[in-house]
Amino acid sequence: MREFSVLMSVYYKEKADYLRLSLDSVFDQTLPATQVVLVEDGPLTHELDSIIAEYSDKHKELEVVPLSENRGLGLALAEGIQHCKYELVARMDTDDIARKDRFELQLKEFEKDPDLDICGSYVKEFEEEINNVVTQRKVPLADAECKEYQRRRDAFNHVTVMYKKSAVLAAGNYQHCPLMEDTLLWVNMFKNDATAMNIDDYLVYVRIGKGMYERRGGWAYYKKYKQARKRIYETGYISWRDYEYTLLVQLVVALMPNKVRGWVFKRLLHG
């Protein structure tokens, strides 16, 4: 099972330099992908178009899927996975950087366990430069732990996952659920008896910054979070207590000053 696809989605707000670094990390792997699907979620900037054209010329395994209008991440990925030719699909964001041996290590886990459906890992989070790591996010490792953890927080760092395409489609594929496209997918996959694990290692470097903390604050963000979390509750996977607990925590975090929120994310929620 050495053939696999990588699934990415880019939109016009992405920075061209970030996309270049991300693509370099995907193509410069100890075990390269057989296919890389890059969804263009609506019209892009000239700079992004130029980079995509450059990499399309250099890497014939790159397949670009242009969408005429911006659909949002969930629907862009739902379209993209339909273009993935292989059963195993690795997710990657266009501003993050994969460790050189990421795909090789994940493929080994699928070879060891034919029943495995989702495999993720820890991440290191950096600001500006990859050597400026400011925090990290660990996640549960074993299947049962992942499924219990998912009731209140995501059991996967979504940019690290490799999964079986058939398991994703059997669970209803990605759906439009702003803020929680991945959360909804994990829940639906678990409800469909998917088997999961995380590798006890840091396989992706995730780019963060002050803007991330600012976006996760304020009343408008909280209302959007509450709406998405309600949809998770309606799946039946989490209890009312889980639902209320997460809303309370998010309300406190959303109403904090930005500097305090940044400290909480770095020292308490991650780390």
Secondary structure, DSSP 4 states (H G I P E B T S, - for coil): ----EEEEEE-TTS-HHHHHHHHHHHHS-SS--SEEEEEE-S---HHHHHHHHHHHHH-TTEEEEE-SS---HHHHHHHHHHT--SSEEEE--TT-EE-TTHHHHHHHHHHH-TT--EEEEEEEEESSSTT-EEEEE----SHHHHHHHTTTS-SS-GGG-EEEHHHHHHTT-----TT-HHHHHHHHHHHTT--EEEEEEEEEEEE--HHHHHHT-SHHHHHHHHHHHHHHHHTTSS-HHHHHHHHHHHHHHHTS-HHHHHHHIIIII--
